[in-house]
Amino acid sequence: MKIKFAHIADCHLGAWRNEKLNQIGYEALEKAIDIAVKEKTDFVIISGDLFDVSNPKVDVIDLAVRELRKLKDENISVYGIMGSHDFSPSDKSMIRPLITAGLFTNISQGEITEKDKLKLLFTQDPKTKIKITGLRARKRCLEIEDYQILDLEILEKEEGVKIFVLHTLLSELKPIEFKDMKSAPKSLLPQGFDYYAGGHLHKTVPEKLRDSETHFKVDDKTKIIYPGALTPINFRELEQYKFGGFCIISGDIDIESQKSDFEVKFIPIKIKEVISLFIDCNNKSIAQVQELLKDKIGNINFNDKIVTIRIFGTLASGKTYELKTNEIIQKIKEKGAYEVLINKSALASKEYVSISVSVGKTNEEIENILIHEHTQKVKIKKISKKDMENKIHELLSVIGKEREEGTKTKEYNEVLVNNFKKVFQLEEEGDQ
């Protein structure tokens, strides 16, 4: 039997604070669904993070419903799991209404056995008879604990052509630039599946799949596929990848002999062209940097393009905030750019002494060292260095508390403001 299915991951709908860039994500999903319909796929797999948060805005949910409805109308089933972003520990994820409406089949279903093992259940696609199961993600990669108690024997003994869906980075496949990202060893996965539909890693694995214009052969060494994000969702991804995409898998299967012959093709989704500029400010004054920027943008056609500008280096003179980035953005937009993003996190001034941290420290130790060293270099009247250090720790604790599910935004904001006042001992007029 010839089959064809789509593998989509990490849509992160609504991820941007900028609505113009969110629109790119919405159009990317629309285009991917249209291609899946046009290609007459038998089913679609979404391997996590359809939404960027578990409770997205109504407009985002409406878009997802509309697009998934297109697939249902064409008798194309959608199988998927929740990723670390759209997962909710209290089961209040907006994936739930999609499941209730019959637009999304959650294939991460299981039960704890008498031996305290997690037994995952299979969902069989009615058209192709392929069996699908998988394990949803949790925040901070806590799903690794679930992998450690998986009943692998039951999964591996199940007969038929099988697909496993995951939203976890595997250590053996980790790209060097993601070396600090939490991962799980490949040995935790059940063996003997015909295809492993990966998500969570916003980069194509194997990497050459993205650059190939032909089909990529699935074999015993390359059964685990990550299609990367459907579209870039932050500055670095726009700068590095320019665009995202998904995969279409096609081939022959024989249910009786439990054999498959799959090929994967990466389908790029290009909504807007991205132009990336890099401005080296080492040993330059603010005036020289402004002139360099003027020369850089002078003859480039920015019409309807997304522009990223990374400004880095140590200024010879002047302060980093003296660089008028708003003026740069305005000039490029006047030349027709769709949107302009500037990153100057790596821009420094010689007027500030750099702070260094030894390797091998924990995140908490690094935070303590940075705060301590910073407070030693800053002077504020009527506040001692020790008091300032304590207040910074208190403030980080206050703003680091996430809004609990069921708490209204207004209530959450009021708590933040009140706690902020307590840290700095502030009183409003009349609060004597």
KEBA-431242 format. One record per residue: residue in three letters; x, y, z of N, C-alpha, C in turn; chain. Coordinates in pm, whole numbers. Atoms other than C-alpha are relative to their C-alpha. Layout:
# residues N
ALA/X/Y/Z/X/Y/Z/X/Y/Z/A;
...
This chain:
# residues 432
MET/85/-119/0/0/0/0/89/125/0/A;
LYS/-73/-127/2/129/344/-92/-65/96/99/A;
ILE/54/-96/-96/94/605/182/78/130/-7/A;
LYS/-67/-130/-8/179/968/243/-55/73/122/A;
PHE/47/-79/-115/168/1173/564/93/119/23/A;
ALA/-77/-121/-29/285/1513/683/45/-1/145/A;
HIS/-57/-8/-135/504/1573/987/34/147/28/A;
ILE/-16/-142/-36/475/1923/1140/39/9/147/A;
ALA/-40/-18/-140/640/2045/1460/20/148/31/A;
ASP/-40/-131/-53/681/2358/1671/-52/118/-83/A;
CYS/63/-115/67/434/2598/1511/8/125/89/A;
HIS/-9/-110/-98/437/2813/1829/-87/119/-41/A;
LEU/91/-107/41/135/3012/1715/-13/104/111/A;
GLY/11/-109/-96/132/3353/1885/125/24/81/A;
ALA/-124/-9/-78/496/3336/1997/57/142/9/A;
TRP/-59/-134/4/588/3692/1899/-85/102/77/A;
ARG/72/-113/-57/495/4004/2093/-44/94/-112/A;
ASN/27/-82/118/493/4172/1753/-105/-72/-86/A;
GLU/108/66/73/162/4095/1578/29/-17/-149/A;
LYS/-35/16/141/308/4152/1232/81/-127/-21/A;
LEU/-78/124/11/553/3870/1296/-84/-122/36/A;
ASN/94/110/-25/278/3655/1448/-76/-37/-126/A;
GLN/73/24/124/98/3692/1117/78/-94/-92/A;
ILE/-84/90/80/393/3518/949/-23/-145/43/A;
GLY/25/134/-52/336/3219/1176/-136/-53/-39/A;
TYR/135/42/39/-35/3212/1098/-2/-41/-148/A;
GLU/-4/30/144/30/3222/724/80/-127/-28/A;
ALA/-80/123/17/293/2948/761/-86/-124/25/A;
LEU/89/114/-27/36/2714/918/-100/-17/-113/A;
GLU/97/7/110/-220/2799/650/63/-64/-123/A;
LYS/-68/53/119/33/2724/377/32/-148/16/A;
ALA/-33/141/-24/143/2396/537/-124/-89/-13/A;
ILE/125/78/9/-217/2276/570/-46/-10/-144/A;
ASP/40/1/141/-295/2374/211/84/-99/-80/A;
ILE/-88/95/70/7/2174/92/-37/-144/37/A;
ALA/38/135/-44/-96/1873/302/-127/-47/-71/A;
VAL/124/34/71/-440/1885/138/29/-26/-147/A;
LYS/-32/12/142/-302/1936/-211/76/-129/-30/A;
GLU/-80/122/18/-59/1645/-166/-80/-126/31/A;
LYS/89/113/-33/-353/1425/-58/63/-93/102/A;
THR/-59/81/-107/-181/1310/259/-108/-83/69/A;
ASP/95/86/-70/-344/1026/449/-28/53/140/A;
PHE/18/-60/-132/-288/1196/784/113/99/27/A;
VAL/-100/-99/-41/-90/1472/959/39/-27/144/A;
ILE/-51/12/-137/131/1438/1267/51/136/45/A;
ILE/-52/-124/-60/191/1742/1490/73/-41/127/A;
SER/-79/51/-112/476/1658/1726/31/108/104/A;
GLY/-12/-90/-114/415/1927/1989/15/147/-33/A;
ASP/-8/-147/7/390/2303/2044/-71/58/-121/A;
LEU/84/-69/97/110/2389/1809/-18/144/44/A;
PHE/12/-133/-59/57/2686/2043/128/34/76/A;
ASP/-118/-41/-77/327/2890/2216/-26/-4/149/A;
VAL/38/12/-141/136/2883/2545/-123/-89/8/A;
SER/113/93/-15/-128/2652/2687/-135/70/-14/A;
ASN/127/-75/11/-393/2928/2690/17/122/-91/A;
PRO/-21/-111/94/-341/3138/2374/-123/87/-17/A;
LYS/111/-92/26/-556/3427/2261/-107/-67/-87/A;
VAL/113/56/74/-897/3356/2108/29/-2/-150/A;
ASP/-30/-7/144/-776/3468/1763/91/-115/-44/A;
VAL/-93/109/32/-498/3208/1774/-73/-134/-2/A;
ILE/79/124/-4/-736/2929/1875/-92/-9/-121/A;
ASP/91/-4/115/-980/3036/1605/73/-38/-129/A;
LEU/-81/33/118/-705/3016/1343/28/-150/-5/A;
ALA/-31/143/-5/-605/2666/1457/-122/-84/-34/A;
VAL/123/73/29/-965/2546/1449/-32/7/-149/A;
ARG/32/-18/143/-1018/2688/1101/90/-85/-89/A;
GLU/-94/75/85/-703/2526/959/-15/-151/19/A;
LEU/18/144/-22/-752/2187/1124/-132/-49/-57/A;
ARG/129/35/61/-1111/2193/1001/16/-31/-149/A;
LYS/-27/28/141/-976/2203/645/41/-146/-18/A;
LEU/-46/139/8/-805/1870/710/-115/-97/25/A;
LYS/113/87/-32/-1114/1715/868/-97/-9/-118/A;
ASP/90/-3/114/-1325/1822/569/51/-85/-116/A;
GLU/-60/83/105/-1081/1634/345/26/-142/47/A;
ASN/-17/132/-58/-1094/1325/568/148/-32/28/A;
ILE/-141/16/-37/-731/1380/675/9/13/153/A;
SER/-7/-1/-146/-682/1285/1040/126/73/49/A;
VAL/-113/-68/-64/-453/1486/1271/32/-73/129/A;
TYR/-46/68/-120/-252/1294/1531/112/83/62/A;
GLY/-105/-81/-59/-36/1471/1783/13/-15/149/A;
ILE/-26/-5/-144/99/1537/2129/15/145/40/A;
MET/-27/-134/-51/137/1842/2349/150/16/20/A;
GLY/-140/-29/-23/478/2005/2358/20/69/134/A;
SER/-31/-63/-129/649/2178/2648/-69/135/15/A;
HIS/66/-130/-7/477/2507/2559/-151/-11/12/A;
ASP/147/8/-7/116/2399/2502/-49/-105/100/A;
PHE/37/93/-107/123/2138/2781/-47/77/124/A;
SER/48/-57/-126/-71/2219/3098/-8/-110/105/A;
PRO/4/104/-103/-14/2019/3420/-140/-21/59/A;
SER/137/12/-53/-375/2090/3521/-100/-40/-108/A;
ASP/84/46/111/-507/1964/3185/-93/110/-52/A;
LYS/80/-111/51/-631/2311/3085/57/56/-130/A;
SER/-56/-44/128/-439/2331/2759/-111/18/-103/A;
MET/98/-24/106/-632/2472/2463/7/-105/-110/A;
ILE/3/117/87/-539/2152/2281/-128/-80/29/A;
ARG/117/78/-42/-829/2002/2477/-124/24/-85/A;
PRO/119/-20/84/-1114/2172/2285/19/-49/-144/A;
LEU/-26/54/135/-945/2068/1958/-26/-151/0/A;
ILE/25/144/-12/-958/1708/2080/-149/-27/9/A;
THR/145/17/-17/-1322/1742/2189/-74/18/-131/A;
ALA/66/-29/127/-1414/1884/1849/34/-101/-109/A;
GLY/-36/102/99/-1258/1586/1673/98/49/-104/A;
LEU/-96/-57/95/-993/1802/1506/142/-45/28/A;
PHE/-135/36/-43/-693/1661/1692/-11/-125/86/A;
THR/1/124/-79/-632/1307/1820/127/-5/84/A;
ASN/-113/9/-91/-409/1294/2125/48/-144/9/A;
ILE/-48/138/3/-194/986/2077/90/-31/120/A;
SER/-77/23/-121/-14/1027/2410/-94/-41/112/A;
GLN/93/54/-99/-252/812/2611/62/-124/63/A;
GLY/-58/115/-66/-148/559/2871/-55/-22/139/A;
GLU/43/34/-135/-190/404/3211/116/-61/77/A;
ILE/-104/57/-85/27/301/3505/-39/-143/36/A;
THR/27/141/-26/52/-76/3543/26/-34/148/A;
GLU/-22/46/-138/69/-278/3864/149/1/35/A;
LYS/-145/-1/-23/446/-282/3821/57/141/-5/A;
ASP/-40/-142/2/453/103/3823/71/38/-130/A;
LYS/-51/-33/132/534/110/3454/-105/80/-76/A;
LEU/92/-77/84/382/355/3203/-26/-77/-129/A;
LYS/39/75/120/193/159/2939/-71/96/-96/A;
LEU/60/-87/102/129/373/2629/-93/-80/-89/A;
LEU/97/65/87/-170/290/2412/23/43/-145/A;
PHE/-14/-31/141/-174/281/2032/-131/52/-58/A;
THR/113/-44/82/-405/470/1796/25/-50/-141/A;
GLN/-19/53/135/-458/298/1462/-73/88/-101/A;
ASP/61/-81/106/-516/513/1156/-91/-89/-84/A;
PRO/95/88/69/-830/372/988/31/-22/-147/A;
LYS/-27/15/143/-709/433/632/122/-85/-29/A;
THR/-126/67/32/-353/307/643/31/-119/93/A;
LYS/-21/103/-103/-374/78/952/133/17/73/A;
ILE/-122/-29/-76/-52/236/1079/-36/28/146/A;
LYS/23/-21/-142/-29/234/1459/90/113/50/A;
ILE/-73/-120/-44/74/561/1628/-13/15/151/A;
THR/0/-33/-142/172/638/1984/113/99/25/A;
GLY/-105/-96/-29/401/881/2161/-12/51/142/A;
LEU/-3/-54/-137/483/1073/2476/8/151/-6/A;
ARG/2/-146/-1/389/1435/2532/113/55/88/A;
ALA/-105/-65/-78/638/1681/2677/-59/61/126/A;
ARG/39/-78/-118/628/1863/3009/97/116/14/A;
LYS/-89/-113/-22/782/2185/3132/134/-50/52/A;
ARG/-136/27/-47/1159/2179/3190/44/-145/-22/A;
CYS/-40/135/42/1193/1840/3018/-30/-106/106/A;
LEU/34/98/-103/1025/1658/3308/-56/-130/-59/A;
GLU/49/125/61/889/1406/3058/107/-109/-1/A;
ILE/-107/101/-7/1228/1235/3087/-30/-101/111/A;
GLU/39/91/-109/1096/1090/3414/-101/-102/-50/A;
ASP/100/92/56/807/938/3215/67/-103/-92/A;
TYR/-73/93/86/1047/787/2960/67/-110/83/A;
GLN/-74/95/-83/1235/620/3244/-88/-112/55/A;
ILE/89/107/-48/926/422/3348/-86/-59/-113/A;
LEU/74/56/112/799/339/2999/10/-152/-2/A;
ASP/0/145/20/698/-23/2948/41/-25/-145/A;
LEU/-54/13/136/923/-71/2646/-36/-134/-62/A;
GLU/27/134/52/851/-442/2613/-135/-6/-73/A;
ILE/132/1/62/481/-389/2538/2/78/-131/A;
LEU/-7/-82/121/557/-113/2285/74/-73/-112/A;
GLU/-83/66/101/821/-318/2108/-63/-130/-52/A;
LYS/64/125/42/610/-637/2094/-123/24/-89/A;
GLU/118/-32/80/316/-458/1928/29/-24/-148/A;
GLU/-22/31/141/280/-588/1573/-52/111/-90/A;
GLY/47/-96/98/233/-377/1262/105/106/-33/A;
VAL/-84/-115/34/385/-66/1104/-30/108/104/A;
LYS/21/-86/-116/439/179/1391/78/132/-11/A;
ILE/-63/-133/-7/518/549/1441/-1/46/146/A;
PHE/-9/-55/-135/641/702/1767/22/150/-10/A;
VAL/-6/-146/4/589/1075/1829/59/51/131/A;
LEU/-67/-52/-119/812/1267/2071/25/150/-12/A;
HIS/-33/-142/-5/879/1623/2180/113/18/102/A;
THR/-116/1/-89/1217/1573/2342/126/-6/-85/A;
LEU/-127/5/71/1572/1639/2225/79/-122/45/A;
LEU/-80/118/-32/1784/1325/2207/149/37/3/A;
SER/-140/-41/-24/2140/1358/2338/91/-32/-118/A;
GLU/-89/41/110/2300/1168/2049/-20/83/-126/A;
LEU/29/-79/120/2139/1401/1794/13/149/26/A;
LYS/-4/-141/-41/2207/1728/1978/105/78/-80/A;
PRO/-96/-86/69/2367/1996/1755/88/74/101/A;
ILE/-95/-61/-93/2672/2165/1911/-50/131/58/A;
GLU/48/-129/-51/2495/2500/1940/-108/-15/105/A;
PHE/101/26/-102/2235/2337/2163/56/-88/113/A;
LYS/-66/88/-97/2489/2171/2395/-54/17/143/A;
ASP/52/-24/-135/2332/2332/2705/-149/-33/14/A;
MET/142/31/-2/1978/2226/2613/-21/-139/61/A;
LYS/27/128/-64/1831/1946/2826/-39/-105/-104/A;
SER/26/107/97/1810/1612/2647/-11/-134/71/A;
ALA/14/136/-52/1744/1242/2692/77/-96/-89/A;
PRO/-72/97/84/1949/944/2574/-96/-77/-91/A;
LYS/81/71/97/1819/763/2269/-45/-137/51/A;
SER/31/133/-55/1816/440/2471/-135/-3/72/A;
LEU/130/-3/-67/1496/558/2645/-116/-24/-96/A;
LEU/106/21/99/1300/526/2319/-26/-149/-21/A;
PRO/29/139/38/1121/202/2230/63/-30/-136/A;
GLN/-63/40/125/1295/12/1952/-103/-63/-95/A;
GLY/80/74/95/1150/-134/1634/-112/77/-67/A;
PHE/100/-81/69/934/156/1516/51/37/-139/A;
ASP/-37/-29/138/928/248/1149/36/147/-23/A;
TYR/-27/-144/14/940/626/1199/-16/64/137/A;
TYR/6/-76/-125/1008/859/1494/-18/147/-36/A;
ALA/34/-138/37/839/1198/1454/38/94/113/A;
GLY/-54/-85/-106/1044/1443/1659/-48/143/-4/A;
GLY/29/-142/-15/968/1789/1788/82/56/115/A;
HIS/-68/-73/-107/1114/2048/2029/128/67/-49/A;
LEU/-121/-59/56/1442/2106/1843/-38/82/-123/A;
HIS/38/-89/110/1398/2406/1611/105/-3/-111/A;
LYS/-100/18/106/1651/2271/1365/-23/-136/-64/A;
THR/24/125/72/1623/2003/1099/106/-105/34/A;
VAL/-90/114/-22/1774/1665/1190/-57/-118/-77/A;
PRO/-137/-37/36/1936/1526/986/5/138/-67/A;
GLU/-12/-138/49/2062/1873/893/-6/6/-153/A;
LYS/-4/-2/146/2116/1779/528/-139/-12/-61/A;
LEU/137/12/51/1742/1710/495/-52/134/-48/A;
ARG/48/-135/32/1673/2085/489/60/50/-132/A;
ASP/-68/-48/121/1922/2141/207/-25/-87/-122/A;
SER/21/93/110/1807/1848/-3/-124/35/-80/A;
GLU/116/-24/87/1579/1906/-301/-67/-131/-39/A;
THR/56/131/33/1514/1534/-330/-48/-68/128/A;
HIS/47/75/-116/1366/1271/-101/118/-62/76/A;
PHE/-103/54/-88/1573/1150/193/-45/-138/47/A;
LYS/35/139/-30/1575/773/247/3/-26/150/A;
VAL/6/40/-141/1463/649/590/54/-141/13/A;
ASP/-53/135/-25/1672/355/712/19/-17/150/A;
ASP/-14/31/-142/1767/196/1043/80/106/75/A;
LYS/-83/-101/-65/2021/475/1115/-65/138/1/A;
THR/61/-134/12/1798/766/1019/-152/-10/5/A;
LYS/144/10/-17/1450/688/1146/-56/116/82/A;
ILE/44/-108/-88/1438/982/1388/15/132/-75/A;
ILE/1/-122/81/1338/1299/1206/-56/118/80/A;
TYR/49/-127/-54/1308/1654/1338/-14/97/-117/A;
PRO/17/-92/112/1156/1892/1079/37/144/35/A;
GLY/-26/-138/-42/1250/2200/1285/-130/76/16/A;
ALA/119/-83/-19/1011/2485/1359/-66/31/-134/A;
LEU/73/-32/124/741/2561/1103/41/136/-53/A;
THR/-48/-133/39/864/2921/1103/86/52/115/A;
PRO/-82/-54/-109/1131/3112/1301/-85/75/103/A;
ILE/81/-63/-104/1000/3233/1637/80/95/89/A;
ASN/-77/-100/-73/1281/3458/1763/106/61/-91/A;
PHE/-99/-73/79/1556/3690/1644/106/-93/-57/A;
ARG/-109/88/45/1827/3424/1629/-45/-93/-112/A;
GLU/48/93/103/1614/3184/1426/-26/72/-132/A;
LEU/17/-78/122/1519/3456/1178/134/25/-66/A;
GLU/-133/-33/50/1883/3552/1143/71/-122/-57/A;
GLN/-75/118/40/2019/3198/1115/-69/-85/-106/A;
TYR/70/93/89/1748/2998/937/-79/67/-112/A;
LYS/78/-77/99/1547/3267/749/-144/-50/-17/A;
PHE/133/58/20/1252/3028/711/-7/-136/67/A;
GLY/19/133/-57/1106/2706/850/-61/-93/-102/A;
GLY/63/93/91/912/2417/707/-49/-125/73/A;
PHE/45/127/-57/779/2066/760/38/-112/-96/A;
CYS/-39/115/82/821/1717/616/-122/-74/-53/A;
ILE/98/94/54/615/1495/390/71/-134/-20/A;
ILE/-58/134/4/683/1124/424/-88/-85/-90/A;
SER/76/84/94/581/888/147/71/-133/-19/A;
GLY/-61/130/25/641/527/50/-100/-113/2/A;
ASP/83/120/0/509/174/66/4/-66/138/A;
ILE/4/79/-124/397/-29/366/-68/-133/-28/A;
ASP/64/130/7/302/-392/408/-34/-40/143/A;
ILE/42/24/-138/99/-446/724/27/-144/42/A;
GLU/-16/141/-35/116/-826/710/145/-36/31/A;
SER/-142/31/-22/494/-844/681/67/102/92/A;
GLN/-47/-105/-91/531/-533/905/123/71/-57/A;
LYS/-113/-68/65/760/-364/654/-43/136/-55/A;
SER/26/-133/56/786/-5/540/120/45/-81/A;
ASP/-106/-57/84/986/183/281/-31/149/-15/A;
PHE/35/-141/-7/974/554/365/108/90/-59/A;
GLU/-88/-108/43/1124/861/203/-55/132/57/A;
VAL/39/-127/-61/1120/1209/361/44/115/-90/A;
LYS/-34/-121/75/1109/1541/180/-33/122/85/A;
PHE/22/-123/-75/1152/1874/355/-70/102/-90/A;
ILE/77/-100/75/897/2133/243/23/138/63/A;
PRO/-25/-132/-59/1023/2489/300/-125/87/-4/A;
ILE/110/-96/-6/769/2750/407/60/140/7/A;
LYS/-59/-134/9/883/3093/295/-110/103/-19/A;
ILE/104/-102/7/642/3375/375/59/135/-36/A;
LYS/-69/-127/28/878/3676/378/150/-26/-10/A;
GLU/-146/8/8/1239/3712/271/61/71/120/A;
VAL/-68/-60/-114/1478/3788/557/138/49/-41/A;
ILE/-133/-58/23/1778/4021/524/65/21/136/A;
SER/-70/-14/-127/2034/4003/806/127/82/-17/A;
LEU/-118/-88/3/2292/4277/867/76/-16/131/A;
PHE/-85/12/-117/2588/4259/1106/90/125/7/A;
ILE/-74/-126/-16/2746/4579/1241/104/-16/110/A;
ASP/-111/14/-94/3090/4551/1406/38/140/51/A;
CYS/-24/-132/-58/3132/4845/1644/132/11/75/A;
ASN/-126/-2/-73/3474/4759/1784/82/124/-33/A;
ASN/-86/-119/11/3682/5072/1847/-59/110/-88/A;
LYS/66/-106/76/3425/5297/1681/-80/89/95/A;
SER/83/-92/-76/3249/5603/1813/-145/-16/-43/A;
ILE/141/5/37/2872/5642/1809/-20/61/-139/A;
ALA/14/-66/130/2906/5880/1513/48/-91/-113/A;
GLN/-52/91/103/3114/5626/1320/-96/-117/-23/A;
VAL/97/110/14/2860/5351/1390/-122/47/-79/A;
GLN/115/-55/74/2575/5572/1268/33/13/-148/A;
GLU/-41/-14/140/2771/5641/949/10/-137/-68/A;
LEU/-12/137/53/2845/5269/904/-138/-57/-32/A;
LEU/137/46/23/2475/5189/938/-60/67/-123/A;
LYS/52/-74/115/2387/5459/688/52/-58/-131/A;
ASP/-59/59/120/2629/5307/434/-57/-138/-27/A;
LYS/49/137/14/2502/4954/499/-139/-5/-63/A;
ILE/139/7/45/2137/5032/435/-26/83/-124/A;
GLY/18/-94/110/2196/5278/155/-55/-57/-128/A;
ASN/37/52/133/2160/5057/-153/-73/-133/3/A;
ILE/70/129/-10/1963/4757/-24/-150/17/-24/A;
ASN/145/0/23/1613/4680/-145/-67/-73/116/A;
PHE/65/57/-118/1414/4625/175/-149/-25/-21/A;
ASN/144/4/23/1070/4619/13/-64/-133/41/A;
ASP/78/112/-50/835/4381/201/86/-112/60/A;
LYS/-90/98/-59/1127/4207/371/12/21/151/A;
ILE/-32/-10/-142/1201/4130/736/150/25/11/A;
VAL/-140/-39/-13/1528/4292/841/46/-23/144/A;
THR/-61/15/-132/1743/4179/1133/137/68/-2/A;
ILE/-129/-69/-11/2038/4390/1247/62/-38/134/A;
ARG/-73/33/-122/2288/4254/1497/116/97/16/A;
ILE/-103/-100/-28/2505/4528/1649/85/-51/116/A;
PHE/-85/61/-101/2806/4406/1846/135/71/7/A;
GLY/-133/-58/-17/3152/4500/1971/5/99/116/A;
THR/-21/-96/-108/3297/4749/2219/30/138/-58/A;
LEU/-15/-136/50/3258/5119/2146/127/64/52/A;
ALA/-120/-74/-44/3571/5336/2156/-39/113/93/A;
SER/50/-107/-84/3364/5614/2309/-151/5/-8/A;
GLY/144/-10/-2/3008/5689/2404/-65/-116/72/A;
LYS/76/102/-71/2738/5485/2571/-94/-72/-97/A;
THR/78/82/93/2537/5208/2411/-138/60/-27/A;
TYR/135/-54/18/2205/5385/2467/-2/124/-89/A;
GLU/-6/-118/87/2326/5681/2261/-21/-36/-147/A;
LEU/25/46/137/2287/5470/1947/-151/0/-22/A;
LYS/144/-20/19/1944/5577/1821/-59/-107/-92/A;
THR/50/110/82/1801/5246/1705/-137/29/-60/A;
ASN/133/-33/54/1450/5386/1660/11/76/-132/A;
GLU/-20/-75/126/1581/5622/1394/42/-95/-112/A;
ILE/-44/98/100/1750/5328/1216/-121/-79/-52/A;
ILE/119/76/37/1427/5129/1221/-90/81/-91/A;
GLN/88/-87/79/1229/5423/1086/51/18/-142/A;
LYS/-58/-20/134/1468/5479/795/-19/-124/-87/A;
ILE/14/123/78/1453/5112/690/-147/-24/-34/A;
LYS/143/15/29/1074/5105/719/-45/96/-110/A;
GLU/31/-95/106/1057/5413/499/41/-54/-137/A;
LYS/-43/63/126/1233/5200/237/-85/-124/-31/A;
GLY/97/104/33/942/4954/248/13/-131/74/A;
ALA/-18/125/-74/1058/4689/500/-130/-43/68/A;
TYR/119/53/-69/786/4463/640/14/19/150/A;
GLU/-28/-21/-141/945/4469/985/151/3/21/A;
VAL/-143/-14/-28/1283/4558/1138/24/-36/146/A;
LEU/-38/40/-136/1443/4396/1443/148/29/22/A;
ILE/-139/-31/-32/1763/4516/1610/38/-69/131/A;
ASN/-52/64/-119/1968/4317/1859/137/60/31/A;
LYS/-129/-57/-39/2247/4498/2045/43/-51/137/A;
SER/-36/59/-129/2285/4264/2342/151/-20/14/A;
ALA/-145/21/-4/2652/4212/2246/76/131/-22/A;
LEU/-65/-131/15/2723/4587/2222/41/49/139/A;
ALA/-52/-46/-129/2940/4723/2504/73/133/-17/A;
SER/-72/-127/0/3112/5046/2600/120/-12/91/A;
LYS/-120/3/-83/3462/5097/2737/-21/73/131/A;
GLU/28/-72/-124/3305/5318/2999/-52/-94/108/A;
TYR/45/101/-97/3172/5001/3164/103/-112/3/A;
VAL/-95/109/-14/3402/4733/3300/-75/-132/-11/A;
SER/69/127/18/3306/4384/3190/7/-86/126/A;
ILE/8/90/-114/3206/4125/3446/19/-142/-52/A;
SER/-27/136/47/3338/3770/3412/-37/-101/108/A;
VAL/38/107/-92/3226/3443/3567/77/-124/-39/A;
SER/-75/123/26/3432/3127/3602/-94/-109/-47/A;
VAL/82/111/48/3310/2819/3423/-19/-102/112/A;
GLY/24/103/-99/3169/2528/3619/-92/41/112/A;
LYS/91/-48/-103/2928/2738/3823/-144/-36/-35/A;
THR/142/20/25/2558/2668/3866/-64/131/-39/A;
ASN/70/-122/38/2301/2916/3734/-18/93/120/A;
GLU/21/-80/-120/2230/3031/4090/129/69/43/A;
GLU/-129/-58/-37/2601/3084/4162/39/111/-96/A;
ILE/-30/-103/100/2645/3278/3837/-82/126/26/A;
GLU/88/-114/-28/2346/3498/3921/51/77/121/A;
ASN/-49/-66/-120/2484/3572/4269/128/79/-27/A;
ILE/-127/-66/31/2829/3658/4133/-24/125/-83/A;
LEU/26/-115/88/2695/3887/3860/-65/115/77/A;
ILE/67/-104/-77/2466/4073/4098/98/68/95/A;
HIS/-98/-56/-95/2743/4116/4354/100/92/-71/A;
GLU/-100/-80/71/2999/4238/4100/-61/128/-57/A;
HIS/66/-118/57/2749/4474/3938/-25/106/107/A;
THR/30/-98/-105/2647/4637/4267/127/67/51/A;
GLN/-125/-62/-43/3013/4700/4349/45/112/-94/A;
LYS/-43/-98/100/3047/4911/4034/-101/114/-20/A;
VAL/106/-100/17/2727/5118/4070/-19/76/130/A;
LYS/23/-83/-117/2665/5408/4306/-138/65/-8/A;
ILE/131/-64/-11/2314/5516/4411/-9/64/137/A;
LYS/7/-73/-126/2262/5780/4678/-99/-65/96/A;
LYS/84/45/-110/2115/5667/5010/-28/-151/0/A;
ILE/15/146/1/2139/5296/4919/139/-62/5/A;
SER/-130/66/-10/2431/5087/5037/10/-110/-103/A;
LYS/-22/105/99/2585/4830/4806/-66/-131/43/A;
LYS/61/123/-50/2463/4548/5031/-152/6/-13/A;
ASP/145/-16/14/2105/4685/5037/-42/-15/-146/A;
MET/32/10/142/2110/4719/4659/4/-144/-47/A;
GLU/-14/141/37/2227/4360/4623/-121/-79/48/A;
ASN/117/71/-55/1947/4236/4850/-128/34/-77/A;
LYS/122/-43/72/1684/4441/4666/-7/-62/-139/A;
ILE/-2/62/133/1794/4302/4328/-46/-146/11/A;
HIS/43/139/-20/1752/3947/4461/-150/-7/27/A;
GLU/143/-2/-31/1410/4033/4604/-82/30/-125/A;
LEU/73/-39/121/1304/4197/4277/-6/-114/-100/A;
LEU/-2/115/92/1411/3896/4068/-97/-107/47/A;
SER/93/99/-55/1212/3673/4301/-144/39/-29/A;
VAL/136/-51/23/903/3894/4258/-41/-16/-147/A;
ILE/38/0/142/910/3926/3879/15/-139/-62/A;
GLY/-18/135/53/1008/3560/3836/-117/-93/26/A;
LYS/116/85/-31/678/3428/3971/-98/1/-116/A;
GLU/92/10/112/455/3301/3690/-145/12/48/A;
ARG/142/-9/-34/83/3367/3681/-59/-140/8/A;
GLU/61/131/-18/-98/3066/3819/-126/-12/-84/A;
GLU/119/24/82/-369/2909/3605/-124/30/84/A;
GLY/122/-38/-69/-709/3049/3698/8/140/61/A;
THR/-17/-135/-52/-561/3380/3817/-18/101/-113/A;
LYS/23/-101/102/-687/3681/3624/123/89/-15/A;
THR/-116/-84/27/-428/3907/3461/3/122/91/A;
LYS/6/-118/-85/-548/4208/3659/46/-32/141/A;
GLU/-40/40/-135/-508/4024/3990/149/-27/6/A;
TYR/-144/32/6/-164/3898/3888/83/128/-3/A;
ASN/-72/-127/11/-52/4250/3792/-2/77/132/A;
GLU/11/-69/-128/-179/4393/4120/95/-59/104/A;
VAL/-93/65/-93/21/4136/4318/144/40/-32/A;
LEU/-135/-40/41/334/4220/4116/31/142/47/A;
VAL/-21/-141/-38/292/4594/4177/15/13/151/A;
ASN/-7/-8/-147/229/4549/4551/131/-55/53/A;
ASN/-127/58/-43/532/4323/4590/118/89/-39/A;
PHE/-104/-93/43/742/4570/4392/11/116/99/A;
LYS/2/-111/-97/636/4848/4632/66/-42/132/A;
LYS/-58/49/-125/732/4633/4930/152/-7/-9/A;
VAL/-145/11/16/1081/4570/4789/67/135/18/A;
PHE/-61/-132/-3/1150/4941/4749/-64/93/102/A;
GLN/63/-76/-108/934/5053/5042/-66/127/-53/A;
LEU/68/-113/64/720/5274/4819/-141/13/54/A;
GLU/137/-28/-44/395/5437/4925/-64/97/-98/A;
GLU/70/-95/85/137/5601/4704/-51/116/83/A;
GLU/51/-116/-70/4/5945/4791/-126/-37/78/A;
GLY/115/30/-82/-240/5914/5078/16/-129/80/A;
ASP/-23/126/-74/-96/5582/5200/89/23/122/A;
GLN/-82/-33/-119/47/5735/5518/-52/-77/120/A;
